[in-house]
Amino acid sequence: MKILLYIAIALTAAVGVTWILSDGPGYVRIDIHSWVIETSFAVFSVLLLALFTTGYLLIRFISGTLHMPEKMNQWYKKRKTKKSQKQTTEGLIALTEGQWSKAEKLLTTGARNSKTPQLNFLGAAQAAKAKGLSSRQESYLDKAQDCDENRGAAAGISQAQLNIQQQEYEPALTTLLELKQSFPKHPRVLKLLATLYIETGQWDNALALVPQLKKHESFEPNELAVLETDIWRHLLENAAHQGLRKLHDVWNQIPSRLHQQEDLVFVYSHRLGALDAGHEAETLLRKNLRNHWSITLMYAYGFAEGANPEKQLKYAESWLSKHPDDATLFLTLGRLSLKTKAPEQALNYFYSSLKVDERPETYQEIGNLLLQQMGKNAEALECFRKGLALTTRTVAQPEVFTPEEPVLQKPYQTLLPQA
């Protein structure tokens, strides 16, 4: 494009000169002391143009010669940067493909002239981690931190993540608290801090983070809901070891929107029963079951020690109209019948449960009833045998509670027969 422009300008100039000289060649005379130069205007113009061109080229040559070292240095740096970019790209590809040694070598070599050396060292740290070289990984993370002129969070996050994975919680906590002070809204920092609190059982600290986790979207909404429930569940468990009053206090601190959350109601009712507040557990479960049917809570209802066992059984029997073939309901009714001192009725409910679904715990209940209240030892042992046979084929295992607590489990979990 520039060449066409220059040609157009030259043609225009030539046409202009031709038009000027159309009436005559013109005349130029130059007197310099005793020297006299006479020529036509056309020749003078050509000589002047040649002189200007020669001067311009000479100046360009001198300037280029003087700036040659600087230009060579720039060319060399550009060449090294291009090579570094190629090594970084190949290193990241190798990292993705799991070629750890190759990735580490390319990324560390490419970091020397990389525009983003922090990225190189973080990638090299990941490769070193995959090779089990913890000391080298920490060295790369330190270098990544040194490269971060703005003191960004990337290197610190990687370091904290490494510490958590190696269960080095104290340095991880120090790093994350420093990062949180510098980057209070960083989603990844908040998420790692919550993870650390959970892994170390610092449930109060984890709970305090929930509003920030929600505000800055550190977790997906469903994940955060599960996390919050899990935190409150552990707080309820811990509170139960401090007595009934503390358990009440924690339950009252739980947001009302979670008071009908199945897992929390299940845990709270169980802990109430363990602290001789079974009548509270029965009331809580009955109210929740009235508003929302739940197999889990209905199962727990069979363990609740209500103030009036007969009334409790009658209320549970009302569910049969809507759930006539529910094995868990028959199991619950059998347990409630035992509380009313009706072993024959309990046995019938247990057998009804077996007809719908054979479960180890149902055989256990029948075995215990036959052995302890009816003196049918042989039949009881046969029930225990069948229950054990089913237990060996069941994936779910029983939860472990302290001896003084009642054994309470969610439906479909198994219990070993008790002698």
N, C-alpha and C positions, 0 to 999 in steps of 0.2 A: 504494500500500500504506500509506503514512504517513497519507494523508487518511482512509482507512477506520479506521485506528487512532485518529486524533484524533476522528472522529465517534463511535466506540464509547465513548471516554473521556467525551466531552461528554454522550452519552445516559445513561451510567452515573451521572455527576454529577447530571444533571437528575432522574433517578429517585430518587437518594439525597436530594436537597433536598426533592423532593415528599413523600417518605415522612416526613422530619423535620417538615415543616410540616403534615402531615395533621391533627394534633391542634390546630393554631393557627398564626397568622402569625408569632408570635415578636415580640420587642420589643428595640430597640437604643437606648441613651441614652448620649450622649457629652457630658461637661461640660468645657469649656475656658475657664477663667477665668469671664467673665460670659456666655460663649456656651454655649448648650445645644442639642444636636442630638438630636432624637428621630425615629425612623422604624421601620418594620417590618424584620424580619430579611431578608425577601426583597428589599426595595428596597436595603438595605445591601449585600447580597451582589452585586446587579447593579452597584451603584456601585463596589464594591471591584474587581470583575472588569474593569470598564471602565477604572478607574484603572491597574490592573496592565498591561492591554493597551496603553494609551496610553504608559505609561512604557517598556514593552519596545520598542515601535515607535520611540519617540524615541531610545532608546539605540542601536538598530540603525541608524537614520538617521545619527546622529552618527558612529558607528563607520565606517559605509560611506563617509561623506564624508571622514573623516580618512585612510582607506586607499585612496581613489580613485586617487591618482597611482601607488601601488604596483601596484594591480590593472590599471590601464591599461598600465603598463610590462610586466607579465607577459603581458597579452593581446597586446601588440605583439610581444613576443619569441616568443610561441607562434605568432603569425601568420607572422613571418619564418622561424621554424624549419620550419613547414609548407610555406612557399614554397620554402625551401632543399631540403627533402626531395623536392619535386616536380621541381625543377631537376636534382637529383642523379639521380633515377630516369630522367628524360628524357635526361640526358646519357649515362648508362650504356647506355640503349637505342640512342642515336645511335652510341655507340662500337661496339656490337655490329653495327650496320648499316653501319659503315664511313663514317659521316658525320663525318669528323674535325674539321672546323672547328666544326660545330654542337656536337659533343661537348665540345670544348675550352672553348668559350664557356660552355656550361651548367654544366660541372663546376667551372670556376674561379669562376663567379658563385655557384654553390650552396655552395662551400666556406666562404663568409664566415660562414654561420650553421648549418653542418652539424654534426651530432653526431659525424660521422666524417670530418673534413676530410682526413685522410691518404688515405682511399679516393678522394676527389675529385681530389687532386693526383696520385696514382698513375695514375688514369684519364686525366687531362689530359696527363701525361707520355707515356702510350701514344699518345694522339692526336697529340701534337707529334712523336713519333718517326715515326709513319706519314706525317706531312707533311714529314719530312726536316729538322725544326727542332731540331737537336741542343742548341743553347744553351738554348732554351726548355725542352726536356725536362729538362736538368740543373737548371734553375731550379725546375721543379716537383718534382723529386726532392728537392732541398734543402728545399723547403717541407714536403714530406711527412715528411722526417726531423725537421724542427723541430716538427711537430705531434705527433710520437710521444713522449708524456710518459714512457712506459716504455722508450724506446729499443729498440723492437721491431726485428725483422729485415726487415720488408717493404720499407721504403725502401732499405735497404742492398743487399738482394737485387736490386731493380730497377736500382740504380746499377751493381752489379757485372755484371749481365747486359748492360746497355747497353755497358759498357766492353769486355766480351768480344766482343760483336757488332761493335764498331768496332776490334777488335784492339788495344785499349789495355790490354795485359796487366798492366803494372806497377801502375796504380791499382786494377785489378780484384783483383789478388792482395792488395794492402794492405787493401782493403775486406773481402775474404772471410776473411782471416786474423783481422781484428778481430772479424768476426761469429762466426767459429768459436770465438774465445776467450770471447765472451759467450754463444753458443748452440752448445756443442760437440756437441749431439745433434740439431741441426736438419737434417732430411733434405735440404732444398733447398740449404742452404749447403754441405753436404758434396758434393752432386751437382755444383753449379757449380764448386766447388774442384777436383773430379776432372776436370771438363771442361776447366778452364783448364790443369791439369797435362798433360793429353793433347794439347791444342792447341799447347802450348809444348814438347812433347817431354820433360817432366820425369817420366820413367817410374818412377824410384825413388820419388818423392813420390806418384805415382798409386798405386803398389803398396802403399805404407804406409797409404793410405786405404781399401783394399779391406775390411779387417775392420770398420771403422766404417760403410762403405756397406752392408755386409751386415746388421750389427746394427740399424741404424736404418732399413733398408728404403728407401734412397734410390733404388734401381733395382728393377725387377722381377727376379725370380730369373734368368730367361733372359737378360735384358739384362746383368746383373752377370756371369754366366758368360762371355758373349761379351767383355765389357770386360776381365775378368781374363785371358782367353786372349790378347787383343790386347796387353795390357801385357807379358806374358811373351814374346810373339813379338817385340816391339820390343827387349826387353832381350836376347834371344838375338841379334838382328841387330846390336845395338850391341856386344855382347860379342865377336862374331866378328871385329870390326875391331881388337880388342885381343889376339887370339891364341887358340890352342887351349886353353890352361889356363884363361883367363877364360871361354871358352865352356863348358868342363866345369863350372866353378864355378857359373855361372848355371843350367845344366841341373840340377845337384844341388840347387839352392835351390828349384826348382819342386816344388810338392806332388806326392807320388806319384800322387794321384788324377788328375793331369793328364799323367802320363808317357805315356799312351796316347791323348792328345788329338791327333786327326789333324793339325790345322794346326801344332801345336808339333813333333810328330815330323817332319813334312815340312820345316819350316824348319831344325830342328836337324840333320837328316840332310844337307840341302843344304849347310849351313855347315861341317859336318864334311868333306864332300867338297872344298869350296873350300879347306880348310886341310890337304889331303893326309892326311886321316884317313878315307879311303873305306872301309877295312875295318870301322871302327867304325860308319859309316853303314849298311853292308850288314848287319851283325849286328843293329843296332837295327831296321831295316826288316823283316828276316826274322822276328824275334821278335814284332813287332807284327802282321805279316801272319799269323803262325801263330795268334794269339789272336783276331784280328778282320780279316776281309777288307775291304780298302779299295782302290778303284780309284786314288785319289790316291797312296797309299803304294806300290802296285804299279807305278804309273807312275814314281815316284821310284826304285824299285828298279832300273830299267833304266839309271840314271845312276851308281849306286853302284859304286865301284871296289873290289870285294871282293878278298880275298887269293887266292882260287881261282876265276877266271872260269868254268872248266868246271863246277865244283861249283855255282856260282851259277846258271848256265844250266840245269843239270839240275834244280835245286830249283824254278826258275820254271816249267819245263816240266811239273812235276807239277800245276800249277794248271789245265792244259788239260782235265783230266778233269771238273772241276766248272764250267769256264768255256770251253767249246769255241768260242764265237762272240763273244769279247770282243775288239774292235778294239784296245783299249789294251794288252791282254795280248800280242797278236801284235806290236804295236809294241815293247813291252818286250823280247820274246824276240828280235826282230831286232837290237836294240841290244846285247843281251847276246851274241848270236852274233858280232857284230863284234868284241867283246872277246876272243873265243876264236879269232879269225883264220879265221872261216868265212863269207866273203862270200856264197857261193851260198846257204847256209842262211839267212843274214840277209835276202837278197833275197826268198826264198820267204816268210819270215814277214812282211815288209813288204807284199808283194802280198796275202797272206792278210788283213792288216789293212785294205787298201783294199777288198777284196771286202765286208767288213762295214760299213765306214764310211770314206768319202773325207775325208781331213784334209790340210791344207797341210803339216804337219810330216812326215807320212808320205811325201808326194811329195818333200819336201826330203831326207829320209834316202835315198830311192831315187836321187834325182838326184846327191847327193854320192857315193854308192857307185858308181854307173855312171861318174861323171866321174873320180873319184880312184883307183879300184881296178880298173875294167874298161875304161877308155878308150873308153866308148861316149858320145861327146860329144853327138851328135844326140838320142839317147834321154834323156840327162840333161837337156838343154835343154827337151825336151818335158815332162819331169816338173816342172821348175822353172816352166814356163809354166802348167801345170795347177794347181800349188800356189799361184801368185800369183793366178790366177783365183778360187780358193776363198778366198784371204785377203781379197780385196775384198768378199766377202759374209759375212765373219765379224765378229761384233761384238766379241768378246774380243780384246784386244791383248796383245802379249808384254810380260812384265816386263823391266825394265832392270837388268842387272847390270854390274859393272865388268869390263873386258876380261879380267882375270886369273882371273875366276870362271867355272865352267862354267855354261852356260845351262840352267837347270832350270825347268820350268813345270808347272803342274797340267794334267791331261788337258783336251783340247778347246781349249787355247789354241794360238795359231799362231806359227810361226817364219818369218822371211823367209829365203829361200834364201841360202846363203853361197857366194861365188865360190870 
